[in-house]
Amino acid sequence: MILGDVSPVDKLDDLQKSSLWHLDANSESLLKNFLEACDAIVSAAPYYLNKTIATACARLGRSYFDLTEDVDTTQFMRDLAKGSTATFMPQCRLAPGAINIIDSGLAHSFKTVRSLEMRVGALPLSASNQMKYYLSWSTAGLINEYCQQFGEALYQGRRVSTVPLDGVEHLTIDGVEYEAFNTSGGVATMCESFEGSVSELNYKTLRYPGHCDLMKFLLNDLNLGQKQELLTQIFD
């Protein structure tokens, strides 16, 4: 396994079959040299770099996997994969990814399905900040989920658009209260797959109560939704 990163990475001694390359994905020559040494690529880079990496993979015939939540990037991969002998598989994380596989498997175990409701959140057991949240993955990816113009759902069997941070609901699981709200990308391609066979299908992000209101304050009232790069720096 070869790990490519623009930043130095320490403590790879325990991974005896791994090596580290300095890689700036924006450099065409560095990216080409890196890909030529690999059979397949798993991109854990910020979503805005994935198109560049995938395009280079297509040129060299390298199979490509990523963790993106970005809807536009996913559609780009689908178009890129047409006519290619390599495999292109975006959205390989918890959501989108594992949650869609689990829900799809459950749905296909029944003769008929009325509704599929996906609720996902990678939450800390304890948090001392007002947002009651800690980042365990890409900051840029999180903000992109909150800021994407539209998500997707099935309503009465038809595909409809959803607005991020809208559709807030409250629920209790094992005695703990949560809130859930629309974000972009988590539904993956399930609306396309289940259109006409499932009446209601939707995806919402799970958070502790109060998180959504604070995000609306940052994104809408302070207008940081139009300054995603700055918001990423603030969160980091």
MIRO-983480 format. One record per atom (N, C-alpha, C): x, y, z; residue in three letters. Coordinates in steps of 0.02 Angstrom, whole numbers, plus 32768, in hexadecimal, padded with zeros to 4 digits. Atoms other than C-alpha are relative to their C-alpha. Layout:
// residues N
XYZALA/...
END
This chain:
// residues 236
802A7FC58000MET/800080008000MET/802C803E8000MET/7FDC7FC18003ILE/803D80AE7FD5ILE/7FD280378017ILE/80267FC77FE7LEU/7FFF81458036LEU/801D80407FE2LEU/7FEB7FC0801CGLY/800681EB7FDBGLY/7FDF80398026GLY/801C7FC77FDAASP/7FF1828D803EASP/802C803D7FF5ASP/7FDB7FC18009VAL/80218342802AVAL/802480148040VAL/7FE17FF17FC0SER/804F834980E3SER/80297FC58018SER/7FD880377FE5PRO/80D482E3813EPRO/7FD57FD4802EPRO/8024802F7FD6VAL/809082488194VAL/80337FD98029VAL/7FD280247FD3ASP/80E881FD822CASP/7FE67FBB8011ASP/801280407FE1LYS/80E781508279LYS/7FE17FCF7FCELYS/80148034802ELEU/80D780DF81E2LEU/80297FC0800BLEU/7FD380397FF4ASP/81578066822CASP/7FDB7FBF800AASP/8027803D7FF3ASP/80D07FEC8263ASP/7FDE7FE57FC2ASP/801E8016803FLEU/808C7FE381B2LEU/80397FEC7FD0LEU/7FC380148023GLN/811A7F7F8168GLN/7FF77FF77FB5GLN/800D80088048LYS/80C67F6580C0LYS/7FE980427FE1LYS/80167FBF8018SER/80A2801E80ACSER/803A802F7FF5SER/7FCE7FCC800BSER/810580B08069SER/7FDD80427FF7SER/801D7FBD8004LEU/80E9816B8066LEU/802080277FC8LEU/7FE97FD38035TRP/80F681DE7FCFTRP/7FE68045800FTRP/80187FBC7FFEHIS/80EE82997FD3HIS/7FD8800C7FC0HIS/802C7FF9803ALEU/805B82BF7F60LEU/7FD5803E8006LEU/802D7FC88008ASP/800983607F2DASP/7FD37FF07FC5ASP/802E80168035ALA/7F6F832C7ECAALA/7FF480357FCBALA/80077FCB8033ASN/7F6E83D47E71ASN/803A80007FCEASN/7FC78005802DSER/801583A97E21SER/7FF67FC57FD0SER/800D80348031GLU/7FF783487D80GLU/80387FCD7FFDGLU/7FC7802E8005SER/80A682FD7D7BSER/80067FD4803ESER/7FFD80287FC2LEU/80A782C77E33LEU/7FC87FCD8003LEU/803A802D7FFFLEU/7FF9827C7E22LEU/800A7FC77FCFLEU/7FF480348032LYS/8028821D7D84LYS/80327FCD8019LYS/7FCD802E7FE6ASN/80C581D37DD4ASN/7FE47FD48037ASN/801E80267FCAPHE/8061819F7E6CPHE/7FD17FCB7FE6PHE/8031802F801ALEU/7FD6814C7E09LEU/80217FC77FDALEU/7FDD80348026GLU/805180ED7D9CGLU/801B7FC9802DGLU/7FE680317FD1ALA/809180957E38ALA/7FC97FD88022ALA/803980207FDECYS/7FE2805C7E6BCYS/7FD47FD97FD0CYS/803180268027ASP/7F637FDD7E2EASP/7FBA801F8006ASP/80407FE07FF4ALA/7ECE80397E7AALA/800A80388033ALA/7FFA7FC57FD5ILE/7EAF80DB7ED8ILE/7FC38005802DILE/80357FED7FD2VAL/7E4981037F73VAL/800E80488014VAL/7FF67FB97FF2SER/7E3681BF7F81SER/7FDC80148040SER/801C7FE37FC3ALA/7E1D8207802FALA/800E804B8002ALA/7FF27FB98006ALA/7E4582B57FF0ALA/7FBF80298006ALA/803C7FD78001PRO/7DCC83498001PRO/7FDB7FF87FBEPRO/802A800F803ATYR/7D3A83387F89TYR/801380277FC2TYR/7FF17FD6803ATYR/7D7583C77F19TYR/803E7FE97FD9TYR/7FC7801C8024LEU/7E1283647EE9LEU/7FF07FC07FDBLEU/800F8043801AASN/7DB982C47EB8ASN/7FF87FFD7FB4ASN/800780008049LYS/7D8F82F57E06LYS/80447FFD7FDELYS/7FBC8000801CTHR/7E4783187DE2THR/80207FBC8006THR/7FE280427FF4ILE/7E7E82737E2FILE/7FDF7FCB7FD4ILE/802480328027ALA/7DF7820E7DD8ALA/800F80067FB6ALA/7FEF7FF58047THR/7E1D825C7D2ETHR/80447FE27FF0THR/7FBE801D800BALA/7ED3822B7D40ALA/7FFD7FB48002ALA/800880487FFECYS/7E9E817A7D71CYS/7FE37FE57FBECYS/801F8015803FALA/7E32816F7CD4ALA/80347FFE7FC8ALA/7FCD7FFD8035ARG/7EC581A07C66ARG/802F7FC38004ARG/7FCF80357FF6LEU/7F3481197CB2LEU/7FDF7FBC800BLEU/8023803F7FF8GLY/7EAD80937CC3GLY/80047FE38046GLY/7FFD80167FBAARG/7EB6808C7D81ARG/7FBA8004801FARG/804080007FDESER/7E1C805C7DE5SER/800080338039SER/80037FC67FD3TYR/7DDF80E57E58TYR/7FC67FF88031TYR/803280017FCBPHE/7D8080EA7EFEPHE/800980408029PHE/7FF87FC67FD4ASP/7D5A81807F6CASP/7FCA80028035ASP/802C7FFA7FC6LEU/7CFD81BA8007LEU/7FD2803C7FF9LEU/80227FC08009THR/7CA682507FBATHR/7FB67FFE8011THR/80477FF57FF7GLU/7BFC82927FEBGLU/7FE4802F7FCBGLU/80137FCC802FASP/7BFA830F7F5DASP/7FD97FE37FC5ASP/802D801B8033VAL/7B6982F17EE4VAL/801D800D7FBAVAL/7FE57FEF8041ASP/7BBB834A7E51ASP/803C7FD47FEFASP/7FC7802C800BTHR/7C5B82E57E66THR/7FEA7FB97FEFTHR/80198044800DTHR/7BF882437E69THR/7FE77FFA7FB8THR/801880018045GLN/7BA1826E7DC5GLN/803A80037FCFGLN/7FC37FFC802APHE/7C4B829A7D7BPHE/80207FBB7FFAPHE/7FE380438001MET/7C8B81EC7DABMET/7FD77FD17FD3MET/802B802C8029ARG/7BF681987D58ARG/800D800C7FB6ARG/7FF17FEF8045ASP/7C1981F47CB6ASP/80457FE97FECASP/7FBB8012800ELEU/7CD381D17CC3LEU/80077FB47FF6LEU/7FFB804A8002ALA/7CB581167CDAALA/7FE67FE27FBFALA/801D801A803ELYS/7C5681047C36LYS/80377FF07FCELYS/7FCE80138031GLY/7CC180A37BBCGLY/80447FF0801DGLY/7FBF800E7FE1SER/7D4E808B7C3ASER/80037FB88018SER/7FF780457FE7THR/7D947FE07C65THR/800E8000804BTHR/7FF37FFB7FB8ALA/7DC0801E7D14ALA/7FBE800A8026ALA/803A7FF77FD5THR/7D4680237DA6THR/800380458021THR/80057FBF7FDEPHE/7D0B80CB7DEAPHE/7FC77FFB8032PHE/8031800A7FCBMET/7CB180C17E91MET/800680378035MET/80007FCC7FCCPRO/7C9181617EF3PRO/7FD17FEE8039PRO/802F80067FC8GLN/7C3081747F96GLN/80097FBF8028GLN/7FF0803F7FDDCYS/7C8780E67FF4CYS/800C800A804BCYS/7FF57FF57FB8ARG/7C76812480A7ARG/7FC37FEA8028ARG/803A80127FD7LEU/7BF781188133LEU/7FC080187FDFLEU/803A7FE48022ALA/7B7B818C80DEALA/8017803A7FD5ALA/801A80398026PRO/7B728187804CPRO/80317FC58000PRO/7FD7803C8001GLY/7BB080D58046GLY/7FDF7FC88026GLY/801880397FD9ALA/7B90805680D0ALA/7FB58005800EALA/80477FFA7FF0ILE/7AE5809D80FFILE/7FD47FEF7FC5ILE/80288010803BASN/7AA7808C804CASN/80007FB57FF2ASN/7FFD8049800AILE/7AE37FD78040ILE/7FD37FDD8033ILE/8029801F7FCCILE/7A8F7FAC80E6ILE/7FB6800A7FF1ILE/80467FF3800DASP/79EB800180BAASP/7FE67FDD7FC2ASP/80148023803ESER/79E67FBA800BSER/7FF77FB6800DSER/800680477FEFGLY/7A057F0B8050GLY/7FC17FF18027GLY/803D80097FD9LEU/797A7F1F80CFLEU/7FC280077FD4LEU/803A7FF5802BALA/79027F63804CALA/7FF37FC47FD2ALA/80098039802EHIS/79217ED17FD7HIS/7FED7FC08024HIS/8014803B7FDASER/78FC7E568063SER/7FB47FFD800BSER/804A7FFE7FFAPHE/78447E8B8060PHE/7FE17FFF7FBBPHE/80248001803FLYS/77C37E707FD8LYS/7FEC80467FEBLYS/80117FBA800ETHR/77877F247FE5THR/801C802C8037THR/7FE57FD07FD1VAL/77D27FBD803AVAL/7FDC80427FF8VAL/80237FC08002ARG/7771805A8066ARG/8030803B8007ARG/7FD37FC87FF5SER/77FD80C780A9SER/80457FE98016SER/7FBB800A7FEALEU/78BA80CC80C2LEU/80188043801DLEU/7FE87FC37FDFGLU/78FB814C8140GLU/80457FF3801CGLU/7FBB80087FEBMET/79B781598156MET/8014803A802DMET/7FEA7FCE7FD1ARG/79FA81B681EEARG/80467FEE8017ARG/7FBA80117FF4VAL/7AB681BE8204VAL/8024803B8021VAL/7FD67FCD7FE3GLY/7B2D821E8275GLY/803B7FE18024GLY/7FC480167FDBALA/7BE0820082AFALA/800980318039ALA/80047FD27FC8LEU/7BCA824E835ALEU/802D7FED803ALEU/7FD8800F7FC4PRO/7C3A825D83F3PRO/7FD37FEC803APRO/802780127FC5LEU/7BFF820C8495LEU/7FF9803B802FLEU/80037FC47FD7SER/7C2782B084ECSER/801F80397FD9SER/7FE67FC58022ALA/7C46836084ADALA/7FF7803D802DALA/80027FC67FD3SER/7C6D84038508SER/7FF280417FDBSER/800C7FC38026ASN/7C4D847D847AASN/7FB680097FF2ASN/80467FEF800AGLN/7BAA84D4844CGLN/7FE07FD67FC8GLN/801B80278037MET/7B97846E83ACMET/7FF57FB78013MET/800580467FEALYS/7BA483CB840ELYS/80187FD17FCALYS/7FE780278039TYR/7C0E83868382TYR/804B80077FFCTYR/7FB97FFE8010TYR/7CC1835A8357TYR/800A7FE37FBBTYR/7FF380188044LEU/7D05834282A7LEU/802D7FC28003LEU/7FD8803D8005SER/7D4382928285SER/80127FF07FB7SER/7FF1800B8047TRP/7D5482A681C7TRP/800B80447FE0TRP/7FEF7FC48027SER/7D6A832A813FSER/7FD4803C8013SER/80257FC27FF2THR/7D3A83DA8174THR/7FDD801A7FC2THR/801C7FE8803FALA/7D1F840D80C0ALA/7FC47FD67FEBALA/8037802D8011GLY/7CB0837480A5GLY/7FC3800D8029GLY/80387FF17FD3LEU/7C45839B813CLEU/7FDB80407FE9LEU/801D7FC08014ILE/7C29844F8105ILE/7FDE7FFA7FBCILE/801E800B8041ASN/7C0584168054ASN/7FBC7FDF8006ASN/804180207FF4GLU/7B7983A58094GLU/7FCC80338017GLU/802E7FCF7FE4TYR/7B2C843980F0TYR/7FEF80377FCDTYR/80087FC6802DCYS/7B3F84B5805FCYS/7FE87FEE7FBACYS/801780128043GLN/7B1484517FC3GLN/7FB980187FF6GLN/80407FE0800CGLN/7A7F84A37F72GLN/7FC47FD1800AGLN/8039802E7FFAPHE/7A1184087F6BPHE/80187FB98011PHE/7FF980477FF8GLY/7A0683567FA8GLY/7FC87FDF7FD9GLY/803380248026GLU/798E82D17F6AGLU/7FDA7FD1802EGLU/802A802E7FDAALA/78FF82697FAEALA/7FC97FE67FD2ALA/803D80188022LEU/786882047F76LEU/7FC48015802ALEU/803E7FED7FDFTYR/77BE824B7FA1TYR/7FC67FE87FD6TYR/803680208025GLN/772481E87F6FGLN/80197FDE7FC1GLN/7FE380278037GLY/779581807EFFGLY/802580287FCCGLY/7FE07FD58032ARG/77DD82157EA0ARG/803D8023801DARG/7FC47FDF7FEAARG/788882667EAAARG/7FF4804A800AARG/80077FB97FF0VAL/788983117EFEVAL/80428019801CVAL/7FC47FE07FE5SER/7911838C7F33SER/7FF380148049SER/80047FEA7FBATHR/793483B17FEBTHR/80328037800CTHR/7FD57FC87FF0VAL/7983844B8037VAL/80297FEF803EVAL/7FD7800F7FC6PRO/7A19843180ADPRO/7FEB8029803DPRO/80127FE37FC0LEU/79F884598166LEU/7FB5800B8008LEU/80497FFB7FFCASP/793D844D8144ASP/7FE57FBC8018ASP/8020803E7FECGLY/78C083C8817CGLY/80167FE68043GLY/7FE880157FBEVAL/78F983C68231VAL/7FCC7FD58024VAL/802B802B7FD8GLU/78B083398299GLU/80257FED8041GLU/7FE380137FBFHIS/78CC8301834DHIS/7FEF7FB8800FHIS/800B80467FF1LEU/78E1824E8384LEU/80287FEB803DLEU/7FDE801A7FC5THR/791781E9841BTHR/80147FB87FF3THR/7FE580448009ILE/7986814E8412ILE/80217FEC8040ILE/7FE580177FC0ASP/79AC80EB84B1ASP/800180378034ASP/80067FCC7FCEGLY/7973817F8518GLY/8027803F7FF3GLY/7FD97FC58012VAL/79E581FD84C1VAL/7FDC80267FC9VAL/80227FD78032GLU/7999828E8460GLU/803080167FC9GLU/7FDA7FEA803BTYR/79D582B883B1TYR/7FD4802B7FD4TYR/80257FDF8036GLU/79A483278321GLU/801D7FE67FBEGLU/7FEA80158042ALA/79AE82F98269ALA/7FE780337FCDALA/80127FCE8032PHE/79AB836A81D0PHE/801F7FEE7FBDPHE/7FE8800F8043ASN/79C883668115ASN/804880187FF6ASN/7FBF7FEC801ATHR/7A79836880D1THR/80077FE07FBBTHR/7FF980178045SER/7ABA83458023SER/802E7FC37FFCSER/7FD280358013GLY/7B0682A57FDEGLY/7FF37FBD8020GLY/8006803F7FDBGLY/7AD882218060GLY/7FD37FCD7FE0GLY/802E802E801FVAL/7A4C81D67FF9VAL/801F7FD97FC7VAL/7FDC80208038ALA/7AC981A87F6FALA/7FD27FF87FC3ALA/8029800B803CTHR/7A6F815A7ED8THR/7FC07FD98011THR/8039802A7FECMET/79E281087F3CMET/7FBE801A7FE4MET/803E7FE6801DCYS/795B817D7EFACYS/7FF87FE77FB9CYS/8001801A8045GLU/798881477E4AGLU/7FED7FB68001GLU/800B80497FFDSER/7986808F7E7ESER/7FBA7FEE8016SER/804080137FE2PHE/78E380917EE0PHE/7FC5802A7FE8PHE/80377FD78019GLU/787C81117E80GLU/7FCA7FD37FE2GLU/803980278019GLY/77D080C97E5FGLY/7FF17FC28029GLY/800C803C7FD8SER/77E580387EDASER/7FFB800F804ASER/80047FEC7FBAVAL/77F580957F80VAL/7FDF80458002VAL/80257FC17FFDSER/777F81217FB1SER/802A8038801ESER/7FDA7FCD7FDDGLU/77EE817F802CGLU/80487FE8800BGLU/7FBA80107FF5LEU/78AD817F802ELEU/80248041800ELEU/7FDB7FC37FF0ASN/791982008084ASN/803B7FF2802CASN/7FC380057FD7TYR/79BF821D80DATYR/800780408028TYR/7FF37FC67FD6LYS/79E38291816CLYS/803D7FF3802DLYS/7FC680047FD4THR/7A7D82B681D4THR/7FE880068049THR/801380047FB9LEU/7A70828F828ELEU/80318028802ALEU/7FD67FD87FD4ARG/7AB0830C830EARG/7FDD80088044ARG/801F7FEF7FC0TYR/7A93833E83C3TYR/7FD780407FF8TYR/802C7FC68008PRO/7A0983C183DBPRO/802580438004PRO/7FE27FBE8001GLY/7A3A847483B2GLY/8034800B7FCBGLY/7FCB7FFB8032HIS/7ABF844D8330HIS/7FE880237FC1HIS/801A7FE5803FCYS/7A528478829ACYS/7FF6804C8005CYS/800B7FB87FF8ASP/7A22852482DEASP/804280277FFEASP/7FBF7FDF8001LEU/7AD9855182FBLEU/801E80017FB9LEU/7FE780028046MET/7B0685198249MET/7FDA80327FD5MET/80267FCF8025LYS/7A7985838203LYS/80188047800FLYS/7FE57FBF7FEEPHE/7ABD86188264PHE/8041800F7FDAPHE/7FC07FF68023LEU/7B6A85FF8219LEU/7FF780077FB5LEU/800580038049LEU/7B3585D68168LEU/7FD380367FE4LEU/80327FD1801BASN/7A9F86498153ASN/80078046801EASN/7FFE7FBD7FE1ASP/7AA586D781D2ASP/804480237FF6ASP/7FBD7FE3800BLEU/7B6286F181C5LEU/80177FF87FB8LEU/7FF280078048ASN/7B5E86C1810BASN/80407FD97FF2ASN/7FC38027800BLEU/7BF086488120LEU/7FF47FC67FD0LEU/800E80328032GLY/7B9685CE80AEGLY/801A80147FBBGLY/7FE47FE7803FGLN/7BD6863C8020GLN/804B80068004GLN/7FB77FFB7FF7LYS/7C8786368067LYS/80187FBF8020LYS/7FF380427FE4GLN/7CA5857D807DGLN/804A7FF68013GLN/7FB880077FF1GLU/7D63858A8079GLU/801080208044GLU/7FF77FDF7FBFLEU/7D5F8607810ALEU/7FE17FD78038LEU/802280287FCDLEU/7CE3859C816ALEU/80297FC18011LEU/7FD6803A7FF5THR/7D5585058153THR/803B8012802DTHR/7FC97FE97FD7GLN/7DE68568819DGLN/7FE9800C8048GLN/801B7FF47FBEILE/7D7A859C8231ILE/7FF57FBF8026ILE/800D80407FE1PHE/7D4384EA8254PHE/80417FDC8012PHE/7FBF80217FF2ASP/7DF584A88247ASP/80218020803CASP/
END
